[in-house]
Amino acid sequence: MSDTPLHIAFVWHMHQPYYKDDLTGTYILPWVRMHGIKDYYDMPAILKDFPDIHQTFNLVPSLLKQIQDYVENNATDKFLEVTLKPAAELEYEDKIFLLKNFFMANWGTMVKPYARYWELLDRRGQSVSEKDLGNATRYFSARDYLDLQVWFNLTWVDPLFKQSDPLLKELLRKGSGFTEEEKALLVNKQREIMALIIPEYRRLADMGRIELTTTPFYHPILPLLYDTDLAKIATPDIHLPVNRFVHPEDARTHLDRALAYHEKFFGKRPVGMWPAEGCVAEEIMPMLAEAGITWTASDEGVLARSLGIHIERDFAGVMKNPEVLYKPYRAGKGDKRVSMVFRDRTLSDLVGFVYSKWDYKNAVNDLIDRFHRIRRGVSNGPHLVSIILDGENAWEYYQNDGRDFFLYLYDKLSREQGLKCVTVGEYLRDHPAQAELPRLHAGSWINANYRVWIGHEEDNKAWDLLGRTRDALTDYMSANGDPEKIAKAWEEICIAEGSDWCWWYGDDHFSENDQEFDLLFRTHLMNVHRLIGQNIPDELHISILREDRQALPTVELTAFISPTIDGLVTNYFEWLPAGYYDVSQGGGAMHRGASIITHIYYGFDLKNLFVRLDPSQSLQDEKVSELAFFVNFLSPLGLRIEIRVVPRERRVTAELFRGKNGDREQVAAIHNVAANDIIELAVPFEALGVKPNDEVQFFVTVERGGSEIEKWPYRGYILIKVPTEDFEAMMWQV
């Protein structure tokens, strides 16, 4: 057994995706705010009674930026807007939004302990289908919705404040029958709590109680920005994007901006860095060293691959070769070396995923016992155990938000002989790394590779879209574009380079917000084109999520149709066999409210594609002349039909254009078009250049003043196959 204490470094990684669309100022999701009132303050503040517990907190700059936006700029989000809407004035879509989203919390620890909240969940039911939510609205009164608005915002508040703040204590005591005034006070309390976060980290850092570190600005996978071919090191047979992405200058931008931003808040630059997702590679180490980073970290799997060994454990997860893992290393070449520590995956996962299911005292005792077993298993000399994990996401699975677990753990660690909690920087100052890595393996904290972020069809599509959008921006720069627009467009590129989008693409992970993440990623790329004055490429309108690409019709196409193109529903039967898409069945968190188009009908005969657009208001209204209706084709790619209605002249035009992005040329006028009560048009398959059995994919958009205001289907496209003469016979056989 070693006579020296076993050093333990807890590294808490604090991060949220960038939820804001900077062009509209809208936050699509509320999780910075919700974790801000529950986790970001309490995690460091709980240490105030435990002066011997030193810890490391990794604060991602894009998280700090969003926290400050709520504090300084009174930022809001869709969830907050619906919260503040008086319950008596809620519209139907608001009620659906509340019922769908305001139970987004761990039901066992954050809903069930509160009788009224649990009652509301039981009344809604577990289903979140549109039909079931619509039925549930019949059983909720204005008072119920008001209580739901309060409970969602109350349950996310940290126990520290629930136990000490008079307003929160009163709301918990009351339980139901809340008032609009109490709801407003609760929201104000949230902003007060968020204003405490950054000053608390600064205070503890200035006292030397915690070390603050950073991550490249928008949380990108640095090695993949450097060169996507680095993914082949861990996975030689990986299927990569069509176009190789090689932009080390982007990696350096994220790094330099992170260090400067950190200094702005905390007075000095950090020397430590947790790379996004623990992703490292030999090629990026000189960049870190040149930027002043003296230490970084990754996972034990990366260490094993770097050394060409196996990390061996018994069935209890105890290391068989502890001397390998529990020490720092030096990575890199020459004078551009950086110290590295590697997380104990078993201990980190126990805290993150397992102990939440245990009695908190049993969990703490097990962890302390594991520390002592490590200490008994290593030789004399200093050793460091690194426990590194997200600092916010696990605690909602613990009873009382993990507060009981941490208080008991920190109390025991403060008194335990032979165990010492340190920051990583403290340990390296007193015990500099001596061991050298022959070469640092290119990998992450997940399976020592990058497969979560590249290689899947969806991930690769995202990388290709990012690369093409970046190329469009550099072309604009080469043409001496507007410097202010260029700066804003680069910010959108940087945001889109973050790792969070590809975390949700592919088959590895899923969430209730997958569609919102997909939309946000594509929105950032769309914003680049908007800023530099280009038409948005059609492919950016289509969900990258594989299951969302082809939009299922409300009613399937069943037979040939031969409508009279007069802008009227001439008779009941002319569109009866058509397929149609009811836009009210689509939508998403960012696309609510009344729409200009209510239905899209489509069908064909052997020579023509027929499209019908049903408006929500009269096409004779003069304001219709401000609108342009577009049928956008993804297959055949690059075709677009523009329809304009001029009520004053009782005229409608339809023109077919071909081209990509901003370079479009008119192909032909579509003469068979009409607008009266509805818009109808017949498009010859010959004009589209398609033949029988070819796929035709299209979606419809509406623009006002050159800006898109609607897209249907909301995600994906409508798909048909150009029919053969036996189409109807085949349909009868189905």
matplotlib code that plots the C-alpha trace (Angstrom):
import matplotlib.pyplot as plt

x = [0.0, 1.2, 2.0, 1.0, -2.7, -4.6, -5.4, -8.9, -9.8, -13.5, -13.8, -17.4, -18.1, -20.7, -22.2, -25.4, -25.9, -26.3, -30.1, -30.4, -31.0, -29.0, -30.8, -34.3, -33.1, -35.2, -34.2, -35.9, -35.3, -35.1, -32.4, -29.8, -32.4, -33.6, -30.2, -29.2, -31.7, -31.0, -27.3, -24.9, -25.0, -25.4, -22.6, -19.9, -21.9, -22.3, -18.5, -18.6, -18.9, -16.1, -12.9, -10.8, -12.7, -11.0, -12.6, -12.3, -15.1, -15.0, -17.2, -17.9, -17.9, -21.1, -22.8, -21.5, -22.7, -26.2, -26.3, -25.3, -27.9, -30.6, -29.1, -28.1, -30.4, -33.6, -33.5, -36.5, -37.4, -40.5, -41.1, -40.9, -43.2, -45.8, -45.2, -45.9, -49.1, -52.1, -53.8, -57.2, -55.9, -54.2, -55.0, -55.4, -51.8, -50.5, -52.4, -51.0, -47.5, -47.9, -49.3, -46.5, -43.5, -44.2, -43.7, -40.2, -38.5, -37.7, -41.1, -39.8, -37.8, -39.2, -42.9, -44.2, -43.0, -45.4, -49.0, -50.6, -47.9, -48.4, -52.1, -51.8, -49.5, -51.9, -54.7, -52.8, -51.6, -48.2, -48.9, -47.7, -49.4, -51.2, -54.5, -54.1, -52.9, -55.9, -58.3, -56.5, -57.3, -60.9, -60.0, -57.9, -59.3, -57.5, -56.6, -55.0, -52.9, -51.8, -50.7, -48.9, -47.1, -45.9, -45.0, -42.7, -40.8, -40.8, -39.7, -36.5, -35.4, -32.5, -33.4, -30.9, -33.4, -36.5, -35.4, -34.4, -36.3, -39.6, -41.4, -40.4, -41.2, -44.7, -45.4, -44.4, -46.6, -49.5, -49.2, -52.1, -54.3, -51.4, -52.0, -50.7, -48.8, -47.1, -46.1, -44.5, -42.6, -41.3, -40.0, -38.3, -36.7, -35.3, -33.5, -32.2, -30.7, -29.1, -27.4, -25.6, -23.9, -20.9, -20.0, -20.0, -17.5, -15.3, -15.5, -14.4, -11.7, -10.3, -10.2, -8.2, -11.0, -11.7, -9.9, -11.8, -11.0, -12.6, -13.5, -13.2, -15.9, -18.9, -17.9, -16.5, -14.7, -11.3, -9.6, -12.5, -12.3, -8.6, -9.1, -12.1, -9.7, -8.4, -11.5, -9.8, -7.1, -9.5, -11.9, -10.0, -13.1, -15.3, -17.5, -16.7, -18.5, -18.3, -16.1, -13.1, -13.3, -9.8, -9.8, -7.3, -7.8, -11.3, -10.1, -7.7, -10.4, -12.6, -9.6, -8.4, -11.9, -12.5, -9.4, -10.2, -13.8, -12.8, -10.4, -13.2, -15.2, -12.6, -9.6, -7.1, -6.8, -7.2, -4.3, -6.5, -9.0, -11.5, -11.8, -15.3, -16.3, -12.7, -11.7, -8.0, -5.4, -1.6, -2.1, -3.9, -1.5, 0.9, -2.1, -3.0, 0.5, 0.9, -2.3, -1.0, -2.9, -0.7, -3.0, -6.0, -7.8, -9.5, -10.8, -9.0, -9.8, -7.7, -4.9, -5.1, -5.0, -2.1, -0.1, -1.2, -2.5, -5.7, -7.1, -7.9, -10.6, -12.3, -16.0, -16.4, -14.7, -11.5, -8.3, -5.8, -3.1, -3.8, -0.3, -1.1, -4.2, -3.7, -0.9, -0.5, 1.3, 3.0, 1.6, 3.0, 6.5, 9.4, 8.6, 4.9, 3.9, 0.8, 0.2, -2.8, -4.9, -7.4, -10.7, -11.5, -14.5, -16.0, -16.0, -17.2, -20.1, -21.0, -21.5, -23.2, -25.5, -25.6, -25.5, -28.7, -30.6, -29.0, -29.6, -27.2, -25.3, -24.7, -23.5, -21.1, -19.7, -19.2, -17.3, -15.1, -14.4, -13.3, -10.9, -9.3, -9.0, -7.2, -4.9, -4.1, -3.4, -0.8, 2.8, 4.4, 4.3, 1.7, -1.3, -4.3, -7.8, -9.7, -13.5, -14.8, -18.4, -21.2, -21.9, -25.6, -27.4, -27.2, -28.7, -32.3, -32.1, -31.0, -33.4, -33.3, -31.3, -28.3, -27.9, -28.0, -25.4, -23.0, -23.3, -22.6, -19.8, -18.0, -18.4, -16.8, -14.0, -13.2, -12.6, -11.2, -7.6, -5.5, -7.8, -7.3, -9.5, -7.5, -7.8, -6.0, -3.8, -2.9, -1.8, 0.3, 1.9, 3.1, 3.6, 4.5, 3.9, 6.9, 5.6, 5.6, 3.0, 4.7, 1.8, -1.6, -4.4, -7.1, -10.3, -13.0, -14.4, -16.8, -15.2, -11.9, -13.2, -15.3, -18.2, -20.8, -20.0, -19.1, -19.6, -23.3, -25.3, -27.0, -23.6, -21.9, -24.8, -24.4, -20.6, -21.2, -23.8, -21.5, -18.6, -20.6, -22.0, -18.6, -17.4, -20.2, -19.1, -15.5, -16.5, -18.5, -15.4, -13.4, -15.8, -15.2, -18.5, -19.9, -17.5, -20.3, -22.3, -19.2, -18.5, -22.1, -22.0, -18.8, -20.4, -23.1, -20.5, -18.8, -22.0, -22.8, -19.3, -20.3, -20.4, -24.0, -25.7, -24.0, -24.5, -28.2, -27.7, -27.2, -28.4, -26.3, -28.6, -32.1, -34.2, -37.6, -35.9, -34.2, -36.3, -35.5, -31.8, -31.9, -33.8, -31.4, -28.4, -29.9, -31.1, -27.5, -26.5, -29.5, -28.5, -25.2, -26.9, -29.4, -26.6, -24.6, -27.7, -28.0, -31.0, -31.1, -30.2, -33.2, -31.4, -31.2, -35.0, -35.0, -34.6, -31.3, -33.1, -33.6, -37.1, -38.3, -37.3, -40.4, -43.4, -46.3, -49.4, -52.6, -54.3, -52.6, -52.9, -55.0, -55.9, -55.3, -57.0, -58.1, -59.0, -60.3, -57.6, -59.9, -59.0, -62.3, -63.4, -65.5, -67.0, -66.5, -64.9, -62.2, -59.6, -61.1, -58.4, -55.6, -53.1, -53.1, -51.1, -52.9, -50.4, -52.1, -50.7, -47.2, -45.5, -42.9, -41.8, -40.7, -43.5, -46.8, -49.9, -52.1, -50.7, -51.4, -51.6, -54.0, -53.8, -51.6, -53.3, -51.3, -51.9, -51.2, -52.3, -49.8, -48.6, -48.9, -48.3, -51.2, -50.8, -53.5, -52.8, -55.7, -55.3, -56.6, -58.0, -59.4, -57.0, -58.9, -57.4, -55.0, -52.3, -52.0, -50.0, -47.2, -46.8, -45.0, -45.9, -43.1, -43.1, -39.5, -38.2, -35.5, -35.8, -35.3, -32.9, -32.8, -36.2, -38.6, -42.0, -42.9, -46.6, -47.8, -51.4, -52.4, -56.0, -56.4, -55.7, -57.4, -54.2, -52.0, -48.6, -46.4, -42.9, -40.4, -36.8, -33.8, -30.5, -28.7, -28.7, -28.7, -28.1, -31.5, -32.7, -36.3, -37.0, -40.6, -43.9, -46.5, -49.7, -52.1, -52.5, -55.5, -56.2, -59.7, -60.8, -57.7, -54.5, -54.3, -51.7, -50.7, -47.0, -46.0, -43.7, -41.8, -41.1, -39.6, -37.5, -38.7, -40.0, -42.1, -40.9, -38.7, -39.1, -40.4, -39.8, -41.1, -42.1, -44.0, -42.9, -44.4, -42.4, -43.2, -40.7, -38.2, -38.2, -39.6, -42.5, -43.8, -42.6, -44.7, -44.3, -42.6, -40.0, -39.2, -40.9, -43.8, -42.8, -44.5, -43.3, -44.1, -46.8, -46.9, -50.0, -50.7, -50.6, -54.3, -54.2, -51.3, -53.1, -56.2, -53.9, -52.5]
y = [0.0, 3.5, 5.7, 8.8, 9.7, 8.7, 11.9, 12.1, 14.6, 15.2, 17.1, 18.3, 19.2, 21.9, 22.1, 22.6, 22.8, 26.3, 26.5, 30.0, 31.1, 34.4, 35.8, 35.6, 35.8, 32.7, 29.9, 26.8, 24.7, 25.8, 23.5, 26.2, 27.9, 24.7, 23.4, 26.9, 26.9, 23.3, 22.4, 25.1, 27.1, 24.3, 22.1, 24.5, 26.2, 22.9, 23.0, 26.0, 23.8, 21.5, 23.5, 20.4, 19.2, 20.8, 20.2, 21.1, 22.6, 22.7, 25.6, 25.6, 29.1, 28.6, 27.7, 30.8, 32.9, 31.6, 32.0, 35.6, 36.1, 35.2, 37.3, 40.4, 40.5, 39.1, 36.2, 34.1, 30.7, 29.1, 27.3, 30.5, 32.3, 29.7, 29.7, 33.4, 33.4, 33.7, 30.4, 31.8, 33.1, 29.9, 28.9, 25.3, 24.9, 26.4, 23.7, 21.0, 22.4, 22.4, 18.9, 17.6, 19.4, 20.4, 16.9, 16.8, 15.9, 12.6, 11.4, 9.3, 12.0, 15.3, 14.6, 11.8, 13.4, 16.2, 15.1, 17.8, 17.5, 13.7, 14.1, 16.2, 13.7, 10.9, 12.9, 13.6, 10.0, 8.7, 9.1, 12.3, 11.5, 14.5, 12.6, 11.7, 15.1, 16.6, 14.4, 15.3, 19.0, 18.2, 17.2, 20.3, 23.5, 26.9, 26.2, 22.9, 24.6, 27.3, 24.7, 22.8, 26.0, 26.6, 23.0, 22.5, 25.6, 24.8, 21.2, 22.2, 24.5, 23.1, 21.8, 24.3, 27.1, 25.1, 24.6, 28.1, 30.6, 31.8, 32.1, 28.6, 27.1, 28.7, 27.4, 23.9, 24.1, 25.4, 22.7, 23.9, 26.8, 29.0, 32.6, 34.4, 36.7, 33.7, 32.4, 35.7, 35.8, 32.2, 33.2, 36.3, 34.0, 31.8, 34.9, 35.7, 32.3, 32.3, 35.7, 33.9, 31.2, 32.9, 35.0, 31.8, 30.1, 33.2, 33.5, 29.9, 30.0, 33.2, 31.4, 28.5, 26.1, 25.1, 25.1, 26.4, 25.0, 25.3, 23.6, 25.0, 27.6, 25.8, 22.4, 21.1, 17.8, 19.3, 16.4, 16.2, 19.9, 19.4, 16.5, 14.1, 11.4, 11.1, 9.0, 6.2, 5.8, 4.1, 2.7, 2.0, 0.8, 3.7, 5.2, 8.9, 11.9, 12.5, 15.6, 15.5, 18.3, 19.7, 23.0, 23.2, 27.0, 26.5, 24.3, 27.0, 29.7, 27.8, 27.3, 30.9, 32.3, 30.0, 31.1, 34.8, 34.4, 32.5, 35.3, 37.9, 36.3, 35.0, 37.3, 34.8, 32.2, 28.6, 26.1, 23.0, 21.9, 19.1, 18.6, 18.1, 14.5, 13.8, 13.7, 14.0, 13.2, 13.5, 16.1, 18.7, 18.6, 21.3, 23.5, 23.1, 23.7, 26.8, 28.2, 27.9, 24.7, 22.7, 19.8, 18.0, 14.8, 11.9, 8.4, 5.2, 3.6, 6.2, 5.6, 1.8, 2.3, 4.8, 2.3, -0.8, -2.6, -3.6, -2.0, -5.0, -5.2, -7.9, -8.4, -5.7, -3.2, -3.1, -2.4, -5.3, -3.0, 0.2, 1.6, 2.2, 4.4, 6.4, 8.7, 11.6, 11.3, 13.7, 13.7, 15.4, 15.9, 18.1, 21.3, 21.1, 18.5, 18.6, 16.7, 14.3, 12.5, 9.8, 9.2, 6.0, 4.9, 2.6, 5.1, 7.9, 5.7, 4.6, 8.2, 9.1, 6.1, 3.6, 5.2, 7.1, 3.8, 3.1, 4.4, 7.4, 6.1, 2.7, 4.5, 6.7, 3.8, 1.8, 4.6, 5.3, 1.5, 1.5, 4.4, 2.5, -0.6, 1.5, 2.9, -0.6, -1.8, 0.8, 1.1, 3.9, 7.2, 9.7, 8.5, 10.3, 8.9, 11.0, 11.0, 13.0, 13.3, 15.8, 18.0, 18.5, 15.6, 12.8, 14.5, 14.5, 10.7, 10.9, 11.5, 15.1, 16.0, 14.2, 16.7, 14.0, 11.9, 14.8, 16.1, 12.6, 12.0, 15.3, 14.9, 11.5, 12.5, 15.4, 13.1, 10.0, 9.1, 8.4, 10.2, 13.7, 15.7, 17.9, 19.9, 18.4, 21.6, 21.2, 17.7, 18.4, 21.3, 19.1, 15.9, 16.7, 14.1, 11.8, 9.1, 9.6, 8.4, 7.0, 8.4, 9.7, 7.6, 9.5, 8.8, 9.9, 8.9, 6.6, 3.4, 5.3, 6.3, 9.1, 6.9, 8.8, 11.9, 10.6, 7.5, 7.1, 8.2, 11.1, 12.2, 12.2, 14.1, 16.8, 17.1, 17.4, 20.1, 21.9, 21.8, 23.0, 25.9, 26.8, 26.8, 29.1, 31.6, 31.5, 32.2, 35.2, 36.4, 36.1, 38.3, 41.0, 40.6, 42.7, 42.3, 42.6, 39.9, 37.8, 38.0, 36.9, 34.1, 32.8, 32.7, 30.5, 28.2, 27.9, 27.1, 24.4, 22.9, 22.0, 18.3, 18.3, 18.0, 14.8, 13.5, 13.1, 12.1, 8.4, 5.4, 6.0, 8.4, 9.8, 12.2, 13.8, 16.8, 15.1, 17.1, 20.4, 19.6, 18.7, 21.9, 24.0, 22.6, 23.2, 26.7, 27.7, 26.6, 28.4, 31.5, 31.6, 31.7, 34.3, 36.5, 36.5, 37.0, 33.6, 31.4, 28.6, 25.3, 23.0, 20.2, 22.3, 22.4, 18.6, 16.8, 14.9, 12.5, 9.4, 8.5, 12.1, 12.4, 11.1, 12.7, 10.3, 11.6, 12.1, 10.1, 8.0, 8.5, 5.6, 6.2, 8.4, 11.8, 14.3, 17.5, 20.6, 23.2, 26.2, 27.0, 25.6, 22.3, 21.6, 18.5, 16.2, 13.4, 15.2, 15.1, 12.2, 9.6, 12.1, 11.9, 14.8, 16.3, 18.1, 20.6, 20.6, 17.1, 18.4, 21.2, 21.2, 23.2, 26.2, 26.1, 26.8, 28.9, 29.5, 28.7, 30.1, 26.7, 24.2, 21.2, 20.0, 17.6, 15.8, 13.2, 12.4, 10.9, 9.4, 12.8, 15.2, 15.8, 17.7, 19.8, 21.6, 24.1, 25.0, 28.4, 29.4, 32.7, 34.1, 34.3, 37.4, 39.3, 41.9, 40.9, 37.6, 39.5, 39.9, 36.1, 33.6, 29.9, 27.5, 23.8, 22.8, 19.5, 17.4, 14.8, 15.9, 18.1, 21.8, 22.4, 24.9, 26.2, 29.7, 30.6, 34.2, 35.3, 38.9, 39.3, 42.9, 41.6, 38.3, 36.7, 33.8, 32.8, 29.7, 29.4, 26.5, 27.3, 25.1, 25.7, 25.4, 27.8, 31.4, 30.5, 29.8, 30.1, 30.0, 26.7, 27.2, 28.7, 26.4, 27.4, 25.0, 26.9, 28.6, 30.4, 31.1, 29.4, 27.1, 27.0, 24.2, 23.4, 20.6, 20.1, 17.9, 15.1, 15.9, 19.4, 17.8, 15.4, 12.3, 9.0, 6.1, 4.7, 7.7, 9.2, 12.7, 14.4, 17.8, 20.2, 23.5, 26.8, 30.2, 33.4, 37.0, 39.6, 37.0, 35.4, 32.0, 32.0, 28.4, 25.0, 22.0, 19.2, 20.7, 17.9, 15.9, 15.8, 14.3, 11.3, 9.8, 7.5, 8.5, 6.0, 3.4, 2.4, -0.5, 1.8, 1.4, -2.3, -2.6, -0.5, -2.8, -5.8, -4.2]
z = [0.0, -0.8, 2.2, 0.2, -0.2, -3.3, -5.1, -6.6, -9.3, -10.0, -13.4, -14.0, -17.7, -17.9, -21.4, -23.4, -27.1, -28.6, -28.7, -30.1, -33.7, -33.6, -36.6, -35.0, -31.4, -30.6, -28.2, -29.4, -26.2, -22.5, -21.2, -20.4, -18.3, -16.6, -15.8, -14.8, -12.0, -11.0, -11.5, -12.6, -9.4, -6.9, -8.1, -7.1, -4.3, -2.4, -1.8, 0.4, 3.6, 2.4, 2.1, 1.6, -1.4, -4.4, -7.9, -11.5, -13.5, -17.3, -18.5, -22.3, -23.7, -25.6, -22.4, -20.6, -23.6, -23.3, -19.5, -19.9, -22.5, -20.1, -17.3, -19.2, -22.2, -20.7, -23.3, -23.6, -25.1, -26.5, -23.2, -21.2, -23.6, -23.2, -19.4, -19.2, -21.3, -19.1, -18.7, -19.5, -22.9, -24.0, -27.6, -28.7, -29.9, -26.6, -24.7, -26.9, -26.4, -22.6, -22.5, -24.7, -23.2, -19.6, -18.3, -19.6, -16.4, -14.7, -13.7, -10.7, -9.0, -10.4, -11.0, -8.7, -5.4, -6.0, -5.7, -7.9, -10.7, -10.7, -10.9, -14.0, -15.6, -14.8, -16.3, -19.5, -19.8, -21.1, -24.8, -26.6, -30.0, -31.4, -31.3, -27.6, -26.6, -28.5, -26.5, -23.3, -23.7, -22.9, -19.4, -18.5, -17.2, -17.2, -13.5, -14.5, -17.2, -14.8, -12.3, -15.0, -16.1, -12.5, -11.7, -14.7, -13.8, -10.1, -10.3, -12.1, -9.3, -7.2, -3.7, -2.3, -3.2, -2.6, 1.0, 1.7, -0.5, 1.0, -2.3, -3.4, -0.1, -0.2, -3.7, -2.7, 0.4, -1.6, -4.3, -6.5, -7.2, -8.2, -9.4, -12.4, -10.0, -8.4, -11.7, -12.7, -9.4, -10.1, -13.5, -11.9, -9.3, -12.1, -13.5, -10.0, -9.7, -13.1, -12.2, -9.4, -11.5, -13.1, -10.0, -7.9, -10.1, -10.2, -6.4, -5.7, -8.4, -6.9, -3.5, -5.0, -4.2, -7.7, -11.1, -14.1, -17.6, -21.0, -24.2, -27.8, -28.2, -29.7, -28.5, -31.9, -32.4, -32.9, -34.7, -37.2, -38.0, -38.4, -40.9, -41.1, -42.4, -38.8, -38.2, -40.1, -37.5, -35.0, -37.7, -41.0, -42.8, -41.8, -44.5, -44.6, -46.1, -49.8, -49.3, -47.0, -44.4, -43.6, -41.8, -38.9, -39.1, -37.8, -35.0, -33.9, -34.1, -31.7, -29.4, -29.4, -28.9, -26.0, -24.2, -24.7, -23.7, -20.5, -19.6, -20.1, -17.3, -15.0, -15.4, -16.7, -19.3, -18.3, -18.7, -18.7, -21.3, -21.7, -25.4, -26.6, -26.0, -24.9, -28.6, -29.1, -31.7, -32.1, -34.8, -32.5, -29.6, -31.0, -31.5, -27.8, -26.6, -28.8, -27.3, -23.7, -22.8, -20.4, -19.7, -21.3, -20.8, -22.4, -21.6, -20.5, -23.9, -25.7, -23.3, -23.9, -27.7, -27.4, -25.4, -27.4, -24.3, -22.6, -19.5, -17.4, -14.8, -12.7, -12.6, -10.0, -12.3, -10.2, -12.2, -12.6, -13.9, -11.9, -12.4, -16.0, -15.6, -12.4, -13.5, -16.0, -19.3, -21.7, -25.3, -28.3, -29.7, -28.8, -27.0, -28.0, -25.4, -23.2, -20.0, -20.1, -17.6, -18.5, -16.9, -15.0, -17.1, -14.5, -11.6, -13.9, -15.1, -11.6, -10.6, -13.9, -14.4, -11.6, -8.2, -8.8, -8.4, -5.0, -1.6, -1.4, 1.6, 0.1, -3.1, -1.3, 0.8, -2.3, -4.0, -1.0, -0.7, -4.4, -3.7, -0.9, -3.0, -5.7, -3.0, -1.7, -5.3, -6.3, -5.4, -3.3, -5.0, -6.0, -8.0, -9.5, -10.1, -12.6, -12.5, -15.5, -16.5, -17.4, -14.4, -15.0, -16.7, -14.2, -11.1, -12.1, -11.8, -8.2, -5.3, -4.2, -7.3, -5.9, -3.0, -0.3, -2.2, -2.6, 1.0, 2.3, -0.2, 0.5, 4.2, 4.2, 1.8, 4.0, 6.9, 5.1, 5.8, 2.7, 0.2, -1.1, -3.5, -5.8, -9.0, -12.0, -12.1, -8.5, -8.9, -12.0, -10.3, -7.5, -9.5, -13.1, -15.7, -16.3, -18.5, -22.3, -24.8, -27.9, -30.0, -28.9, -30.4, -32.3, -30.5, -28.0, -24.6, -26.5, -27.8, -28.5, -31.9, -33.6, -34.8, -32.9, -35.0, -38.4, -40.5, -40.2, -43.3, -41.3, -39.8, -43.2, -44.8, -42.1, -42.7, -46.4, -45.9, -43.5, -46.0, -49.0, -46.9, -45.7, -49.3, -50.3, -47.6, -48.7, -52.3, -51.1, -49.2, -52.4, -54.1, -51.5, -49.7, -46.9, -43.9, -41.3, -43.0, -43.4, -39.7, -38.8, -41.3, -39.9, -36.5, -37.9, -39.4, -36.0, -34.3, -37.0, -36.3, -32.8, -31.9, -30.6, -33.9, -34.9, -31.4, -32.3, -35.9, -36.6, -34.6, -31.5, -29.5, -29.6, -27.6, -27.5, -29.2, -32.1, -34.6, -33.0, -33.0, -36.7, -37.5, -35.5, -37.4, -40.8, -39.6, -38.9, -42.3, -43.9, -42.0, -43.8, -47.1, -45.9, -44.6, -47.9, -50.0, -51.6, -52.1, -49.6, -51.2, -51.5, -49.6, -46.4, -46.2, -45.8, -42.5, -42.2, -39.9, -42.0, -40.7, -41.4, -45.0, -46.8, -45.3, -45.0, -46.7, -44.8, -47.6, -50.2, -53.9, -55.2, -58.9, -61.9, -61.8, -64.5, -62.7, -64.5, -63.9, -63.1, -59.5, -58.3, -56.8, -59.9, -58.4, -55.5, -57.5, -59.5, -56.6, -54.7, -55.7, -55.1, -52.3, -49.9, -47.1, -44.2, -42.9, -39.5, -39.0, -39.5, -37.6, -34.9, -31.9, -34.0, -36.5, -34.8, -35.4, -38.5, -41.9, -45.4, -46.9, -45.3, -47.7, -50.6, -53.0, -55.7, -58.3, -62.0, -65.3, -67.7, -68.9, -66.0, -62.4, -60.8, -57.7, -55.8, -52.9, -50.6, -48.9, -45.5, -46.8, -50.0, -53.0, -54.0, -51.1, -52.4, -49.9, -51.8, -54.4, -51.9, -51.7, -53.9, -53.9, -54.8, -55.7, -55.0, -56.5, -54.9, -57.7, -60.3, -58.3, -59.0, -60.5, -59.0, -60.0, -58.9, -58.7, -58.3, -57.9, -58.9, -57.7, -59.1, -62.6, -62.0, -63.2, -62.1, -63.5, -63.0, -64.3, -64.2, -63.2, -63.2, -61.4, -58.1, -55.2, -56.6, -60.2, -61.7, -65.3, -66.6, -68.4, -69.4, -68.5, -67.0, -68.9, -67.3, -63.9, -62.2, -59.0, -57.7, -54.5, -54.7, -56.8, -59.3, -61.9, -64.3, -64.9, -67.8, -66.8, -70.1, -68.7, -65.6, -67.7, -66.0, -67.3, -66.0, -62.7, -61.9, -58.5, -58.1, -54.7, -53.9, -51.2, -51.1, -49.7, -49.4, -49.5, -48.7, -49.9, -50.8, -47.3, -46.6, -44.2, -44.6, -45.7, -46.2, -45.4, -42.3, -42.5, -45.6, -48.9, -50.9, -53.0, -56.1, -58.8, -62.4, -63.4, -66.0, -67.9, -65.4, -62.3, -61.5, -62.1, -59.7, -57.1, -57.3, -56.5, -53.4]

ax = plt.figure().add_subplot(projection="3d")
ax.plot(x, y, z, "-o")
ax.set_aspect("equal")
plt.show()
